Amino acid sequence: MSAVGTAGREALARRVDDLLRTVPDFPSPGIQFRDIMPLLADAAAFAEVVAHLAQAARDEHGGIDLVAGMEARGFLLAAPVATTLGAGLVPVRKSGKLPGPVEQVSYALEYGEASVEVQPFTIRPGARVLVIDDVLATGGTAAATVDLLERCGAQVVGLSFLVELSALDGRSLLDGRSVDALLALG
């Protein structure tokens, strides 16, 4: 448990929940989009979230060499957490967004296929990496990210999310991994 303790974590989770905005039918019908922009606009809440994510990573995993942020909102959390931890940042991008050379992994979506990529030369073999994103939903992008980073020689020590949509069972694709979510929603 992080230095803020269980009560502090629960209070922060409630604060995050209060700041999240649910947007129905975005980006497509039937999707309940979790908008984190109101949280990011609240400087004190954003700082508290970053401090919590960094401390939880220290407590759970010890030293972290790199923080991998998943495109796109994961970048917004990963960058300040990396700075707080004194770690480097590795952006995990959608296909075609990085100049080469790149390492790429494709994965199935319910409506097709997607790919994520990194520049492998930014990852030292054996580097201890924390993966961060805003929301854990079905787990496909997170599982592909772990696969990609490990192909590049990283040791993925954990995954951290602001929100987990528990009903979508994304954790099942990350079985055996250390996964932490500040707020779980049904």
C-alpha positions as CSV (number, residue, x, y, z in Angstrom):
1,M,0.0,0.0,0.0
2,S,1.3,3.5,-0.8
3,A,2.4,5.9,1.8
4,V,-1.1,7.6,1.8
5,G,-2.6,4.4,3.1
6,T,-5.9,2.8,2.4
7,A,-8.0,5.7,3.6
8,G,-6.1,8.2,1.6
9,R,-6.3,6.0,-1.5
10,E,-10.1,5.6,-1.1
11,A,-10.5,9.4,-0.7
12,L,-8.4,10.0,-3.8
13,A,-10.4,7.4,-5.7
14,R,-13.7,9.2,-4.7
15,R,-12.2,12.5,-5.8
16,V,-11.2,11.0,-9.2
17,D,-14.6,9.5,-9.6
18,D,-16.2,12.9,-8.9
19,L,-14.0,14.5,-11.6
20,L,-14.5,11.9,-14.3
21,R,-17.1,12.7,-16.9
22,T,-19.0,9.9,-18.6
23,V,-19.9,10.7,-22.2
24,P,-22.5,8.3,-23.6
25,D,-22.2,7.0,-27.2
26,F,-18.7,8.4,-27.8
27,P,-16.8,7.6,-30.0
28,S,-19.5,5.2,-31.2
29,P,-23.0,4.1,-30.1
30,G,-23.1,2.0,-26.9
31,I,-19.7,3.2,-25.6
32,Q,-19.6,5.0,-22.3
33,F,-16.4,7.1,-22.7
34,R,-14.6,8.1,-19.5
35,D,-13.3,11.6,-19.9
36,I,-10.3,12.4,-17.7
37,M,-9.9,16.0,-18.9
38,P,-11.8,17.5,-15.9
39,L,-9.3,15.7,-13.6
40,L,-6.3,17.0,-15.6
41,A,-7.7,20.5,-15.4
42,D,-7.8,20.4,-11.6
43,A,-4.2,21.0,-10.7
44,A,-4.4,19.8,-7.1
45,A,-6.2,16.6,-8.0
46,F,-3.9,15.9,-10.9
47,A,-0.8,16.4,-8.7
48,E,-2.3,14.1,-6.1
49,V,-2.9,11.4,-8.7
50,V,0.6,11.6,-10.1
51,A,2.1,11.5,-6.5
52,H,-0.1,8.5,-5.7
53,L,0.8,6.6,-8.9
54,A,4.5,7.2,-8.4
55,Q,4.5,6.2,-4.7
56,A,2.4,3.1,-5.4
57,A,5.0,2.1,-8.0
58,R,7.9,2.7,-5.6
59,D,6.2,0.7,-2.9
60,E,5.2,-2.2,-5.1
61,H,8.1,-2.4,-7.6
62,G,11.1,-0.6,-6.2
63,G,13.3,1.0,-8.8
64,I,11.7,1.8,-12.2
65,D,14.0,2.6,-15.1
66,L,11.3,3.6,-17.6
67,V,7.6,4.4,-17.6
68,A,5.8,3.4,-20.8
69,G,2.7,5.6,-21.6
70,M,0.1,4.1,-23.9
71,E,-1.3,6.4,-26.6
72,A,-2.8,8.9,-26.1
73,R,-4.1,9.7,-22.7
74,G,-1.6,7.4,-21.0
75,F,1.1,9.9,-22.1
76,L,-0.6,12.6,-19.9
77,L,-0.1,10.4,-16.8
78,A,3.1,8.6,-17.7
79,A,5.2,11.7,-18.3
80,P,4.8,13.3,-14.8
81,V,5.0,9.9,-13.1
82,A,8.3,9.2,-14.9
83,T,9.6,12.6,-13.8
84,T,8.5,12.0,-10.2
85,L,10.2,8.6,-10.2
86,G,13.4,9.9,-11.9
87,A,12.7,7.4,-14.7
88,G,12.7,7.8,-18.5
89,L,9.6,7.9,-20.6
90,V,8.8,5.5,-23.5
91,P,5.8,6.4,-25.6
92,V,3.9,3.4,-26.9
93,R,2.4,4.8,-30.1
94,K,-0.2,3.7,-32.7
95,S,1.2,2.4,-35.9
96,G,2.9,5.0,-38.2
97,K,3.5,7.7,-35.6
98,L,7.2,7.1,-34.9
99,P,10.2,7.4,-37.1
100,G,12.1,4.1,-37.5
101,P,13.4,1.8,-36.7
102,V,10.4,0.6,-34.7
103,E,9.2,-2.7,-33.2
104,Q,5.5,-3.3,-33.7
105,V,2.9,-5.7,-32.4
106,S,-0.6,-6.1,-33.9
107,Y,-3.6,-7.3,-31.9
108,A,-7.2,-8.1,-32.4
109,L,-10.0,-5.7,-31.7
110,E,-13.7,-6.6,-31.7
111,Y,-14.1,-4.7,-35.0
112,G,-10.7,-5.3,-36.6
113,E,-7.0,-5.1,-35.8
114,A,-4.7,-2.4,-34.4
115,S,-1.0,-2.1,-33.9
116,V,1.3,-0.4,-31.3
117,E,5.0,0.4,-31.7
118,V,8.0,1.7,-29.9
119,Q,11.5,2.7,-30.9
120,P,13.4,-0.3,-29.5
121,F,16.7,1.5,-29.2
122,T,15.1,3.6,-26.3
123,I,14.8,0.4,-24.2
124,R,17.9,-0.9,-22.5
125,P,17.8,-4.8,-22.2
126,G,16.6,-5.7,-18.7
127,A,15.1,-2.2,-18.1
128,R,12.4,-2.3,-15.4
129,V,9.3,-0.8,-17.0
130,L,6.0,0.4,-15.5
131,V,3.2,0.7,-18.0
132,I,0.6,3.4,-17.4
133,D,-2.7,4.3,-19.1
134,D,-5.8,6.1,-18.1
135,V,-8.3,3.3,-18.5
136,L,-8.1,-0.5,-18.4
137,A,-11.1,-1.7,-20.5
138,T,-10.8,-5.0,-22.5
139,G,-7.1,-5.3,-21.9
140,G,-6.1,-5.8,-25.6
141,T,-3.9,-2.7,-25.9
142,A,-2.3,-3.3,-22.5
143,A,-1.5,-6.9,-23.3
144,A,0.0,-5.9,-26.7
145,T,2.0,-3.2,-25.0
146,V,3.5,-5.7,-22.5
147,D,4.3,-8.1,-25.4
148,L,5.9,-5.3,-27.4
149,L,8.1,-4.1,-24.5
150,E,9.2,-7.6,-23.6
151,R,10.1,-8.2,-27.3
152,C,12.4,-5.2,-26.9
153,G,14.1,-6.7,-23.9
154,A,12.3,-4.9,-21.1
155,Q,11.2,-6.4,-17.8
156,V,7.6,-5.2,-17.3
157,V,7.3,-5.0,-13.5
158,G,3.7,-3.7,-13.4
159,L,0.8,-1.9,-15.0
160,S,-1.0,1.1,-13.5
161,F,-4.3,2.6,-14.5
162,L,-6.3,5.5,-13.3
163,V,-9.6,3.6,-13.9
164,E,-10.5,0.0,-14.5
165,L,-13.8,-0.9,-16.1
166,S,-14.2,-4.2,-14.2
167,A,-17.2,-5.4,-16.2
168,L,-15.0,-5.6,-19.4
169,D,-12.6,-8.0,-17.6
170,G,-9.4,-6.5,-19.1
171,R,-7.4,-8.1,-16.2
172,S,-7.9,-11.5,-17.7
173,L,-5.6,-10.7,-20.6
174,L,-3.0,-9.6,-18.1
175,D,-3.2,-12.7,-15.9
176,G,-0.1,-13.1,-13.7
177,R,0.9,-9.4,-14.1
178,S,0.9,-6.9,-11.3
179,V,-2.0,-4.6,-12.2
180,D,-3.1,-1.7,-10.1
181,A,-6.1,0.6,-10.8
182,L,-6.9,3.6,-8.5
183,L,-10.6,3.4,-9.3
184,A,-12.7,0.4,-10.3
185,L,-16.0,1.0,-12.0
186,G,-18.5,-1.7,-12.9
